[in-house]
Amino acid sequence: MAEKKFEAALTRLEEIVQELEKGDILLDQSLKLFEEGIKLSRICNKRLEEAERKVEILIKDKDGTVKARPFEEEEEV
């Protein structure tokens, strides 16, 4: 499977979930969709982990330590 962008993978994963939840497809097709969904969820997870590492790099202190803190939007003054 070619590398997909996060948004495309997530959209397709949502489509697969909806299709599987309907329950009106054959077992073979269900298994194929499930396998595709697992691959897509791994792609999404990988992309999220990469993004998290980039954010951690950006929030390192001057001494190089990373402080875990939730993302908060800046308040408008």
PyMOL Python script that loads the backbone (N, CA, C, O; Angstrom):
from pymol import cmd

cmd.read_pdbstr("""\
ATOM      1  N   MET A   1       0.843  -1.176   0.000  1.00  0.00           N
ATOM      2  CA  MET A   1       0.000   0.000   0.000  1.00  0.00           C
ATOM      3  C   MET A   1       0.888   1.238   0.000  1.00  0.00           C
ATOM      4  O   MET A   1       1.780   1.362   0.840  1.00  0.00           O
ATOM      5  N   ALA A   2       0.653   2.149  -0.928  1.00  0.00           N
ATOM      6  CA  ALA A   2       1.441   3.375  -1.003  1.00  0.00           C
ATOM      7  C   ALA A   2       1.183   4.222   0.234  1.00  0.00           C
ATOM      8  O   ALA A   2       0.102   4.183   0.822  1.00  0.00           O
ATOM      9  N   GLU A   3       2.206   4.991   0.618  1.00  0.00           N
ATOM     10  CA  GLU A   3       2.066   5.854   1.787  1.00  0.00           C
ATOM     11  C   GLU A   3       0.956   6.873   1.545  1.00  0.00           C
ATOM     12  O   GLU A   3       0.903   7.516   0.496  1.00  0.00           O
ATOM     13  N   LYS A   4       0.085   7.007   2.516  1.00  0.00           N
ATOM     14  CA  LYS A   4      -1.014   7.958   2.401  1.00  0.00           C
ATOM     15  C   LYS A   4      -0.814   9.092   3.386  1.00  0.00           C
ATOM     16  O   LYS A   4      -0.145   8.941   4.409  1.00  0.00           O
ATOM     17  N   LYS A   5      -1.393  10.203   3.067  1.00  0.00           N
ATOM     18  CA  LYS A   5      -1.394  11.310   4.006  1.00  0.00           C
ATOM     19  C   LYS A   5      -2.354  10.961   5.137  1.00  0.00           C
ATOM     20  O   LYS A   5      -3.285  10.175   4.965  1.00  0.00           O
ATOM     21  N   PHE A   6      -2.107  11.560   6.287  1.00  0.00           N
ATOM     22  CA  PHE A   6      -2.903  11.271   7.466  1.00  0.00           C
ATOM     23  C   PHE A   6      -4.395  11.474   7.210  1.00  0.00           C
ATOM     24  O   PHE A   6      -5.207  10.604   7.526  1.00  0.00           O
ATOM     25  N   GLU A   7      -4.748  12.608   6.647  1.00  0.00           N
ATOM     26  CA  GLU A   7      -6.155  12.931   6.443  1.00  0.00           C
ATOM     27  C   GLU A   7      -6.835  11.937   5.514  1.00  0.00           C
ATOM     28  O   GLU A   7      -7.971  11.532   5.759  1.00  0.00           O
ATOM     29  N   ALA A   8      -6.144  11.543   4.448  1.00  0.00           N
ATOM     30  CA  ALA A   8      -6.709  10.578   3.503  1.00  0.00           C
ATOM     31  C   ALA A   8      -6.877   9.215   4.166  1.00  0.00           C
ATOM     32  O   ALA A   8      -7.889   8.544   3.965  1.00  0.00           O
ATOM     33  N   ALA A   9      -5.891   8.810   4.952  1.00  0.00           N
ATOM     34  CA  ALA A   9      -5.964   7.523   5.638  1.00  0.00           C
ATOM     35  C   ALA A   9      -7.089   7.523   6.663  1.00  0.00           C
ATOM     36  O   ALA A   9      -7.819   6.539   6.783  1.00  0.00           O
ATOM     37  N   LEU A  10      -7.234   8.603   7.390  1.00  0.00           N
ATOM     38  CA  LEU A  10      -8.281   8.695   8.406  1.00  0.00           C
ATOM     39  C   LEU A  10      -9.670   8.692   7.773  1.00  0.00           C
ATOM     40  O   LEU A  10     -10.591   8.055   8.283  1.00  0.00           O
ATOM     41  N   THR A  11      -9.811   9.402   6.669  1.00  0.00           N
ATOM     42  CA  THR A  11     -11.096   9.432   5.970  1.00  0.00           C
ATOM     43  C   THR A  11     -11.476   8.038   5.486  1.00  0.00           C
ATOM     44  O   THR A  11     -12.616   7.605   5.657  1.00  0.00           O
ATOM     45  N   ARG A  12     -10.525   7.341   4.885  1.00  0.00           N
ATOM     46  CA  ARG A  12     -10.800   5.983   4.399  1.00  0.00           C
ATOM     47  C   ARG A  12     -11.103   5.050   5.571  1.00  0.00           C
ATOM     48  O   ARG A  12     -11.980   4.193   5.466  1.00  0.00           O
ATOM     49  N   LEU A  13     -10.396   5.207   6.673  1.00  0.00           N
ATOM     50  CA  LEU A  13     -10.643   4.383   7.853  1.00  0.00           C
ATOM     51  C   LEU A  13     -12.061   4.602   8.366  1.00  0.00           C
ATOM     52  O   LEU A  13     -12.735   3.642   8.738  1.00  0.00           O
ATOM     53  N   GLU A  14     -12.518   5.835   8.390  1.00  0.00           N
ATOM     54  CA  GLU A  14     -13.888   6.135   8.818  1.00  0.00           C
ATOM     55  C   GLU A  14     -14.910   5.483   7.884  1.00  0.00           C
ATOM     56  O   GLU A  14     -15.938   4.979   8.338  1.00  0.00           O
ATOM     57  N   GLU A  15     -14.627   5.493   6.586  1.00  0.00           N
ATOM     58  CA  GLU A  15     -15.515   4.852   5.616  1.00  0.00           C
ATOM     59  C   GLU A  15     -15.606   3.348   5.877  1.00  0.00           C
ATOM     60  O   GLU A  15     -16.686   2.761   5.823  1.00  0.00           O
ATOM     61  N   ILE A  16     -14.459   2.739   6.158  1.00  0.00           N
ATOM     62  CA  ILE A  16     -14.417   1.304   6.421  1.00  0.00           C
ATOM     63  C   ILE A  16     -15.223   0.975   7.671  1.00  0.00           C
ATOM     64  O   ILE A  16     -15.988   0.010   7.683  1.00  0.00           O
ATOM     65  N   VAL A  17     -15.055   1.770   8.717  1.00  0.00           N
ATOM     66  CA  VAL A  17     -15.797   1.532   9.963  1.00  0.00           C
ATOM     67  C   VAL A  17     -17.296   1.603   9.694  1.00  0.00           C
ATOM     68  O   VAL A  17     -18.048   0.747  10.160  1.00  0.00           O
ATOM     69  N   GLN A  18     -17.729   2.598   8.962  1.00  0.00           N
ATOM     70  CA  GLN A  18     -19.154   2.736   8.645  1.00  0.00           C
ATOM     71  C   GLN A  18     -19.664   1.531   7.868  1.00  0.00           C
ATOM     72  O   GLN A  18     -20.750   1.017   8.136  1.00  0.00           O
ATOM     73  N   GLU A  19     -18.872   1.091   6.911  1.00  0.00           N
ATOM     74  CA  GLU A  19     -19.271  -0.056   6.092  1.00  0.00           C
ATOM     75  C   GLU A  19     -19.372  -1.328   6.937  1.00  0.00           C
ATOM     76  O   GLU A  19     -20.316  -2.106   6.794  1.00  0.00           O
ATOM     77  N   LEU A  20     -18.391  -1.529   7.814  1.00  0.00           N
ATOM     78  CA  LEU A  20     -18.400  -2.713   8.668  1.00  0.00           C
ATOM     79  C   LEU A  20     -19.544  -2.662   9.678  1.00  0.00           C
ATOM     80  O   LEU A  20     -20.125  -3.697  10.004  1.00  0.00           O
ATOM     81  N   GLU A  21     -19.868  -1.487  10.170  1.00  0.00           N
ATOM     82  CA  GLU A  21     -20.947  -1.350  11.146  1.00  0.00           C
ATOM     83  C   GLU A  21     -22.307  -1.663  10.548  1.00  0.00           C
ATOM     84  O   GLU A  21     -23.212  -2.090  11.266  1.00  0.00           O
ATOM     85  N   LYS A  22     -22.467  -1.457   9.244  1.00  0.00           N
ATOM     86  CA  LYS A  22     -23.730  -1.787   8.585  1.00  0.00           C
ATOM     87  C   LYS A  22     -24.016  -3.277   8.707  1.00  0.00           C
ATOM     88  O   LYS A  22     -25.157  -3.686   8.923  1.00  0.00           O
ATOM     89  N   GLY A  23     -22.970  -4.083   8.567  1.00  0.00           N
ATOM     90  CA  GLY A  23     -23.114  -5.517   8.730  1.00  0.00           C
ATOM     91  C   GLY A  23     -23.764  -6.242   7.578  1.00  0.00           C
ATOM     92  O   GLY A  23     -24.118  -7.411   7.729  1.00  0.00           O
ATOM     93  N   ASP A  24     -23.937  -5.618   6.448  1.00  0.00           N
ATOM     94  CA  ASP A  24     -24.618  -6.264   5.328  1.00  0.00           C
ATOM     95  C   ASP A  24     -23.669  -6.676   4.202  1.00  0.00           C
ATOM     96  O   ASP A  24     -24.059  -6.713   3.035  1.00  0.00           O
ATOM     97  N   ILE A  25     -22.420  -6.986   4.560  1.00  0.00           N
ATOM     98  CA  ILE A  25     -21.455  -7.442   3.554  1.00  0.00           C
ATOM     99  C   ILE A  25     -20.983  -8.849   3.902  1.00  0.00           C
ATOM    100  O   ILE A  25     -21.082  -9.292   5.046  1.00  0.00           O
ATOM    101  N   LEU A  26     -20.478  -9.527   2.907  1.00  0.00           N
ATOM    102  CA  LEU A  26     -20.018 -10.903   3.089  1.00  0.00           C
ATOM    103  C   LEU A  26     -18.773 -10.960   3.969  1.00  0.00           C
ATOM    104  O   LEU A  26     -18.051  -9.973   4.116  1.00  0.00           O
ATOM    105  N   LEU A  27     -18.540 -12.124   4.545  1.00  0.00           N
ATOM    106  CA  LEU A  27     -17.421 -12.315   5.455  1.00  0.00           C
ATOM    107  C   LEU A  27     -16.086 -12.012   4.783  1.00  0.00           C
ATOM    108  O   LEU A  27     -15.246 -11.325   5.365  1.00  0.00           O
ATOM    109  N   ASP A  28     -15.878 -12.512   3.568  1.00  0.00           N
ATOM    110  CA  ASP A  28     -14.618 -12.260   2.859  1.00  0.00           C
ATOM    111  C   ASP A  28     -14.376 -10.764   2.681  1.00  0.00           C
ATOM    112  O   ASP A  28     -13.265 -10.281   2.900  1.00  0.00           O
ATOM    113  N   GLN A  29     -15.409 -10.039   2.288  1.00  0.00           N
ATOM    114  CA  GLN A  29     -15.282  -8.596   2.103  1.00  0.00           C
ATOM    115  C   GLN A  29     -15.027  -7.917   3.444  1.00  0.00           C
ATOM    116  O   GLN A  29     -14.236  -6.978   3.523  1.00  0.00           O
ATOM    117  N   SER A  30     -15.688  -8.383   4.489  1.00  0.00           N
ATOM    118  CA  SER A  30     -15.472  -7.827   5.826  1.00  0.00           C
ATOM    119  C   SER A  30     -14.017  -7.994   6.251  1.00  0.00           C
ATOM    120  O   SER A  30     -13.415  -7.071   6.800  1.00  0.00           O
ATOM    121  N   LEU A  31     -13.461  -9.163   5.999  1.00  0.00           N
ATOM    122  CA  LEU A  31     -12.072  -9.416   6.366  1.00  0.00           C
ATOM    123  C   LEU A  31     -11.110  -8.529   5.583  1.00  0.00           C
ATOM    124  O   LEU A  31     -10.141  -8.012   6.140  1.00  0.00           O
ATOM    125  N   LYS A  32     -11.377  -8.356   4.308  1.00  0.00           N
ATOM    126  CA  LYS A  32     -10.528  -7.479   3.494  1.00  0.00           C
ATOM    127  C   LYS A  32     -10.582  -6.040   4.007  1.00  0.00           C
ATOM    128  O   LYS A  32      -9.559  -5.365   4.112  1.00  0.00           O
ATOM    129  N   LEU A  33     -11.784  -5.590   4.320  1.00  0.00           N
ATOM    130  CA  LEU A  33     -11.935  -4.233   4.840  1.00  0.00           C
ATOM    131  C   LEU A  33     -11.252  -4.090   6.197  1.00  0.00           C
ATOM    132  O   LEU A  33     -10.619  -3.073   6.479  1.00  0.00           O
ATOM    133  N   PHE A  34     -11.388  -5.119   7.035  1.00  0.00           N
ATOM    134  CA  PHE A  34     -10.756  -5.091   8.346  1.00  0.00           C
ATOM    135  C   PHE A  34      -9.238  -5.003   8.206  1.00  0.00           C
ATOM    136  O   PHE A  34      -8.594  -4.216   8.900  1.00  0.00           O
ATOM    137  N   GLU A  35      -8.670  -5.804   7.316  1.00  0.00           N
ATOM    138  CA  GLU A  35      -7.217  -5.772   7.084  1.00  0.00           C
ATOM    139  C   GLU A  35      -6.775  -4.399   6.587  1.00  0.00           C
ATOM    140  O   GLU A  35      -5.757  -3.873   7.037  1.00  0.00           O
ATOM    141  N   GLU A  36      -7.532  -3.823   5.666  1.00  0.00           N
ATOM    142  CA  GLU A  36      -7.208  -2.487   5.171  1.00  0.00           C
ATOM    143  C   GLU A  36      -7.295  -1.472   6.308  1.00  0.00           C
ATOM    144  O   GLU A  36      -6.460  -0.574   6.413  1.00  0.00           O
ATOM    145  N   GLY A  37      -8.309  -1.622   7.154  1.00  0.00           N
ATOM    146  CA  GLY A  37      -8.472  -0.721   8.289  1.00  0.00           C
ATOM    147  C   GLY A  37      -7.310  -0.791   9.257  1.00  0.00           C
ATOM    148  O   GLY A  37      -6.869   0.236   9.772  1.00  0.00           O
ATOM    149  N   ILE A  38      -6.805  -1.996   9.512  1.00  0.00           N
ATOM    150  CA  ILE A  38      -5.654  -2.164  10.400  1.00  0.00           C
ATOM    151  C   ILE A  38      -4.435  -1.450   9.813  1.00  0.00           C
ATOM    152  O   ILE A  38      -3.717  -0.756  10.532  1.00  0.00           O
ATOM    153  N   LYS A  39      -4.201  -1.619   8.512  1.00  0.00           N
ATOM    154  CA  LYS A  39      -3.071  -0.952   7.859  1.00  0.00           C
ATOM    155  C   LYS A  39      -3.215   0.564   7.954  1.00  0.00           C
ATOM    156  O   LYS A  39      -2.243   1.271   8.222  1.00  0.00           O
ATOM    157  N   LEU A  40      -4.421   1.053   7.733  1.00  0.00           N
ATOM    158  CA  LEU A  40      -4.656   2.491   7.794  1.00  0.00           C
ATOM    159  C   LEU A  40      -4.489   3.028   9.211  1.00  0.00           C
ATOM    160  O   LEU A  40      -3.962   4.122   9.409  1.00  0.00           O
ATOM    161  N   SER A  41      -4.938   2.258  10.190  1.00  0.00           N
ATOM    162  CA  SER A  41      -4.784   2.718  11.576  1.00  0.00           C
ATOM    163  C   SER A  41      -3.313   2.784  11.954  1.00  0.00           C
ATOM    164  O   SER A  41      -2.908   3.659  12.720  1.00  0.00           O
ATOM    165  N   ARG A  42      -2.515   1.875  11.429  1.00  0.00           N
ATOM    166  CA  ARG A  42      -1.067   1.917  11.687  1.00  0.00           C
ATOM    167  C   ARG A  42      -0.431   3.143  11.034  1.00  0.00           C
ATOM    168  O   ARG A  42       0.443   3.783  11.619  1.00  0.00           O
ATOM    169  N   ILE A  43      -0.873   3.465   9.826  1.00  0.00           N
ATOM    170  CA  ILE A  43      -0.378   4.658   9.143  1.00  0.00           C
ATOM    171  C   ILE A  43      -0.722   5.896   9.960  1.00  0.00           C
ATOM    172  O   ILE A  43       0.130   6.757  10.179  1.00  0.00           O
ATOM    173  N   CYS A  44      -1.969   5.984  10.409  1.00  0.00           N
ATOM    174  CA  CYS A  44      -2.391   7.145  11.204  1.00  0.00           C
ATOM    175  C   CYS A  44      -1.595   7.230  12.502  1.00  0.00           C
ATOM    176  O   CYS A  44      -1.146   8.308  12.892  1.00  0.00           O
ATOM    177  N   ASN A  45      -1.424   6.109  13.158  1.00  0.00           N
ATOM    178  CA  ASN A  45      -0.673   6.085  14.413  1.00  0.00           C
ATOM    179  C   ASN A  45       0.773   6.536  14.190  1.00  0.00           C
ATOM    180  O   ASN A  45       1.321   7.301  14.983  1.00  0.00           O
ATOM    181  N   LYS A  46       1.381   6.057  13.108  1.00  0.00           N
ATOM    182  CA  LYS A  46       2.760   6.433  12.794  1.00  0.00           C
ATOM    183  C   LYS A  46       2.868   7.938  12.558  1.00  0.00           C
ATOM    184  O   LYS A  46       3.795   8.584  13.047  1.00  0.00           O
ATOM    185  N   ARG A  47       1.915   8.493  11.803  1.00  0.00           N
ATOM    186  CA  ARG A  47       1.929   9.929  11.517  1.00  0.00           C
ATOM    187  C   ARG A  47       1.748  10.737  12.802  1.00  0.00           C
ATOM    188  O   ARG A  47       2.404  11.762  12.990  1.00  0.00           O
ATOM    189  N   LEU A  48       0.860  10.279  13.683  1.00  0.00           N
ATOM    190  CA  LEU A  48       0.643  10.990  14.945  1.00  0.00           C
ATOM    191  C   LEU A  48       1.881  10.940  15.827  1.00  0.00           C
ATOM    192  O   LEU A  48       2.221  11.932  16.472  1.00  0.00           O
ATOM    193  N   GLU A  49       2.554   9.801  15.863  1.00  0.00           N
ATOM    194  CA  GLU A  49       3.788   9.700  16.651  1.00  0.00           C
ATOM    195  C   GLU A  49       4.867  10.620  16.096  1.00  0.00           C
ATOM    196  O   GLU A  49       5.594  11.252  16.862  1.00  0.00           O
ATOM    197  N   GLU A  50       4.980  10.703  14.769  1.00  0.00           N
ATOM    198  CA  GLU A  50       5.951  11.603  14.151  1.00  0.00           C
ATOM    199  C   GLU A  50       5.645  13.054  14.505  1.00  0.00           C
ATOM    200  O   GLU A  50       6.551  13.831  14.807  1.00  0.00           O
ATOM    201  N   ALA A  51       4.372  13.410  14.468  1.00  0.00           N
ATOM    202  CA  ALA A  51       3.979  14.775  14.806  1.00  0.00           C
ATOM    203  C   ALA A  51       4.286  15.067  16.269  1.00  0.00           C
ATOM    204  O   ALA A  51       4.745  16.160  16.603  1.00  0.00           O
ATOM    205  N   GLU A  52       4.038  14.107  17.132  1.00  0.00           N
ATOM    206  CA  GLU A  52       4.319  14.292  18.560  1.00  0.00           C
ATOM    207  C   GLU A  52       5.808  14.527  18.799  1.00  0.00           C
ATOM    208  O   GLU A  52       6.183  15.381  19.602  1.00  0.00           O
ATOM    209  N   ARG A  53       6.656  13.768  18.101  1.00  0.00           N
ATOM    210  CA  ARG A  53       8.100  13.971  18.248  1.00  0.00           C
ATOM    211  C   ARG A  53       8.517  15.363  17.784  1.00  0.00           C
ATOM    212  O   ARG A  53       9.369  15.995  18.408  1.00  0.00           O
ATOM    213  N   LYS A  54       7.927  15.840  16.702  1.00  0.00           N
ATOM    214  CA  LYS A  54       8.248  17.175  16.208  1.00  0.00           C
ATOM    215  C   LYS A  54       7.817  18.241  17.217  1.00  0.00           C
ATOM    216  O   LYS A  54       8.542  19.208  17.448  1.00  0.00           O
ATOM    217  N   VAL A  55       6.663  18.069  17.805  1.00  0.00           N
ATOM    218  CA  VAL A  55       6.183  19.026  18.802  1.00  0.00           C
ATOM    219  C   VAL A  55       7.102  19.020  20.010  1.00  0.00           C
ATOM    220  O   VAL A  55       7.426  20.081  20.543  1.00  0.00           O
ATOM    221  N   GLU A  56       7.527  17.843  20.452  1.00  0.00           N
ATOM    222  CA  GLU A  56       8.435  17.758  21.593  1.00  0.00           C
ATOM    223  C   GLU A  56       9.735  18.501  21.308  1.00  0.00           C
ATOM    224  O   GLU A  56      10.276  19.165  22.193  1.00  0.00           O
ATOM    225  N   ILE A  57      10.232  18.397  20.102  1.00  0.00           N
ATOM    226  CA  ILE A  57      11.454  19.109  19.734  1.00  0.00           C
ATOM    227  C   ILE A  57      11.225  20.608  19.848  1.00  0.00           C
ATOM    228  O   ILE A  57      12.101  21.345  20.302  1.00  0.00           O
ATOM    229  N   LEU A  58      10.059  21.050  19.439  1.00  0.00           N
ATOM    230  CA  LEU A  58       9.756  22.477  19.457  1.00  0.00           C
ATOM    231  C   LEU A  58       9.551  23.024  20.866  1.00  0.00           C
ATOM    232  O   LEU A  58       9.733  24.221  21.087  1.00  0.00           O
ATOM    233  N   ILE A  59       9.176  22.173  21.829  1.00  0.00           N
ATOM    234  CA  ILE A  59       8.903  22.671  23.172  1.00  0.00           C
ATOM    235  C   ILE A  59      10.019  22.361  24.164  1.00  0.00           C
ATOM    236  O   ILE A  59       9.817  22.486  25.372  1.00  0.00           O
ATOM    237  N   LYS A  60      11.172  21.967  23.686  1.00  0.00           N
ATOM    238  CA  LYS A  60      12.298  21.734  24.585  1.00  0.00           C
ATOM    239  C   LYS A  60      12.735  23.043  25.215  1.00  0.00           C
ATOM    240  O   LYS A  60      12.713  24.098  24.581  1.00  0.00           O
ATOM    241  N   ASP A  61      13.132  22.951  26.478  1.00  0.00           N
ATOM    242  CA  ASP A  61      13.672  24.132  27.169  1.00  0.00           C
ATOM    243  C   ASP A  61      15.068  24.428  26.650  1.00  0.00           C
ATOM    244  O   ASP A  61      15.636  23.662  25.872  1.00  0.00           O
ATOM    245  N   LYS A  62      15.607  25.550  27.093  1.00  0.00           N
ATOM    246  CA  LYS A  62      16.939  25.952  26.657  1.00  0.00           C
ATOM    247  C   LYS A  62      17.993  24.915  27.022  1.00  0.00           C
ATOM    248  O   LYS A  62      18.983  24.750  26.309  1.00  0.00           O
ATOM    249  N   ASP A  63      17.778  24.213  28.143  1.00  0.00           N
ATOM    250  CA  ASP A  63      18.748  23.200  28.557  1.00  0.00           C
ATOM    251  C   ASP A  63      18.511  21.849  27.891  1.00  0.00           C
ATOM    252  O   ASP A  63      19.228  20.887  28.164  1.00  0.00           O
ATOM    253  N   GLY A  64      17.505  21.774  27.015  1.00  0.00           N
ATOM    254  CA  GLY A  64      17.257  20.552  26.259  1.00  0.00           C
ATOM    255  C   GLY A  64      16.249  19.610  26.867  1.00  0.00           C
ATOM    256  O   GLY A  64      15.962  18.566  26.282  1.00  0.00           O
ATOM    257  N   THR A  65      15.698  19.938  28.023  1.00  0.00           N
ATOM    258  CA  THR A  65      14.702  19.062  28.632  1.00  0.00           C
ATOM    259  C   THR A  65      13.331  19.351  28.048  1.00  0.00           C
ATOM    260  O   THR A  65      12.981  20.494  27.755  1.00  0.00           O
ATOM    261  N   VAL A  66      12.573  18.288  27.891  1.00  0.00           N
ATOM    262  CA  VAL A  66      11.223  18.407  27.357  1.00  0.00           C
ATOM    263  C   VAL A  66      10.257  18.365  28.529  1.00  0.00           C
ATOM    264  O   VAL A  66      10.301  17.459  29.360  1.00  0.00           O
ATOM    265  N   LYS A  67       9.403  19.344  28.578  1.00  0.00           N
ATOM    266  CA  LYS A  67       8.394  19.379  29.624  1.00  0.00           C
ATOM    267  C   LYS A  67       7.059  19.050  28.988  1.00  0.00           C
ATOM    268  O   LYS A  67       6.617  19.721  28.056  1.00  0.00           O
ATOM    269  N   ALA A  68       6.426  18.016  29.501  1.00  0.00           N
ATOM    270  CA  ALA A  68       5.114  17.632  28.977  1.00  0.00           C
ATOM    271  C   ALA A  68       4.080  18.623  29.490  1.00  0.00           C
ATOM    272  O   ALA A  68       3.944  18.844  30.693  1.00  0.00           O
ATOM    273  N   ARG A  69       3.365  19.203  28.560  1.00  0.00           N
ATOM    274  CA  ARG A  69       2.288  20.097  28.939  1.00  0.00           C
ATOM    275  C   ARG A  69       1.258  20.065  27.819  1.00  0.00           C
ATOM    276  O   ARG A  69       1.608  19.907  26.649  1.00  0.00           O
ATOM    277  N   PRO A  70       0.005  20.213  28.174  1.00  0.00           N
ATOM    278  CA  PRO A  70      -1.026  20.151  27.136  1.00  0.00           C
ATOM    279  C   PRO A  70      -0.956  21.369  26.229  1.00  0.00           C
ATOM    280  O   PRO A  70      -0.534  22.451  26.636  1.00  0.00           O
ATOM    281  N   PHE A  71      -1.374  21.164  25.011  1.00  0.00           N
ATOM    282  CA  PHE A  71      -1.428  22.260  24.059  1.00  0.00           C
ATOM    283  C   PHE A  71      -2.599  23.153  24.437  1.00  0.00           C
ATOM    284  O   PHE A  71      -3.725  22.678  24.583  1.00  0.00           O
ATOM    285  N   GLU A  72      -2.343  24.408  24.589  1.00  0.00           N
ATOM    286  CA  GLU A  72      -3.396  25.357  24.895  1.00  0.00           C
ATOM    287  C   GLU A  72      -3.299  26.500  23.906  1.00  0.00           C
ATOM    288  O   GLU A  72      -2.222  27.038  23.649  1.00  0.00           O
ATOM    289  N   GLU A  73      -4.442  26.857  23.362  1.00  0.00           N
ATOM    290  CA  GLU A  73      -4.442  27.990  22.450  1.00  0.00           C
ATOM    291  C   GLU A  73      -4.213  29.247  23.247  1.00  0.00           C
ATOM    292  O   GLU A  73      -4.688  29.381  24.375  1.00  0.00           O
ATOM    293  N   GLU A  74      -3.484  30.166  22.656  1.00  0.00           N
ATOM    294  CA  GLU A  74      -3.223  31.427  23.341  1.00  0.00           C
ATOM    295  C   GLU A  74      -4.512  32.219  23.440  1.00  0.00           C
ATOM    296  O   GLU A  74      -5.309  32.282  22.504  1.00  0.00           O
ATOM    297  N   GLU A  75      -4.688  32.816  24.595  1.00  0.00           N
ATOM    298  CA  GLU A  75      -5.862  33.645  24.787  1.00  0.00           C
ATOM    299  C   GLU A  75      -5.679  34.965  24.062  1.00  0.00           C
ATOM    300  O   GLU A  75      -4.599  35.555  24.083  1.00  0.00           O
ATOM    301  N   GLU A  76      -6.740  35.421  23.426  1.00  0.00           N
ATOM    302  CA  GLU A  76      -6.671  36.705  22.742  1.00  0.00           C
ATOM    303  C   GLU A  76      -6.858  37.807  23.758  1.00  0.00           C
ATOM    304  O   GLU A  76      -7.745  37.743  24.610  1.00  0.00           O
ATOM    305  N   VAL A  77      -6.011  38.823  23.661  1.00  0.00           N
ATOM    306  CA  VAL A  77      -6.075  39.937  24.610  1.00  0.00           C
ATOM    307  C   VAL A  77      -6.691  41.130  23.955  1.00  0.00           C
ATOM    308  O   VAL A  77      -6.835  42.176  24.589  1.00  0.00           O
TER     309      VAL A  77
END
""", "prot")
cmd.dss("prot")
cmd.show_as("cartoon", "prot")
cmd.util.cbc("prot")
cmd.orient("prot")
